[in-house]
Amino acid sequence: MQEVNPEKTTRAYAFEMWMKAPMPMVTLIKTLDVSRLRRISRSRGLKFNMLMCWCIGNAASQIKEFYMLPVGDRLMRYDSIAVNTIVANCRNELSSCDIPYSADLLQFNADYLRLTRQVAETCENHDIADSMVIGTSALAQYDIDGAVGMYSGVFNNPFMIWGRCRRNWFRTYLTVSFQFHHTQMDGAHAARFLDLLQKELYAIQGDKAAKDIAGSLVVKL
């Protein structure tokens, strides 16, 4: 990552307007169709949360604004992104785990399983300092209609929250809340990200990598 001059980026006006705002965070809420994701998760024996995080990374990687982030009073540009997940550890408490994003689902799944297991066993957070991290929190046991994240003034990272999936006839839906710093992106960028996320959730059904992972698991067993 490296510091950039805001005046030489497309975020110059946003940096001037929002960096010193008392509440610079914006939240969008969208209901996604996760029917295919749920089907792949069950048929291939893959974790739903892992697949969700991978689709988030896929969608975010297509929007250049995700590679910049206000840190302190500076604007930083990153070469890579990561997706954070919250892990229940061996002390029955919660720990934080950053997963490096990879377009290769096989690689992302391996990193996800390895790092979340490591965090659960050691009760130590796994942080990736040199990537732009998208935070997530899955409240999968609870029915929620939306959530607005807290702005601490320390972490400006984009953040997603979701609860329990809901069935409606033969479809499965998931309401997600996406919070972002207005300096990093505008509402149009965030809305485009959510649209891309929905497309990724639709496209995953025929993904060959899902079959490859399932095959590799069978070989190991």
Buried (B, 14 or more C-beta within 10 A) or exposed (E): BEEBEBEEBEBEEBBEEBBEEEEBBBBBBBEBBBBBBBEBBEEBEBBBBBBBBBBBBBBBBEBEBBBBBBBEEEBBBBEBBBBBBBBEBEEEEEBBBBBBBBEEBBBBBBBBBEBBEBBBEEEEBBEBEEBBBBBBBBEEEEEEEBBEBEBEEEBBBBBBBBBEBEEEEEEBBBBBBBBBBBBBBBEEBBBBBBEBBBEBBBEBEEBEBBEBBBEEEEEEE
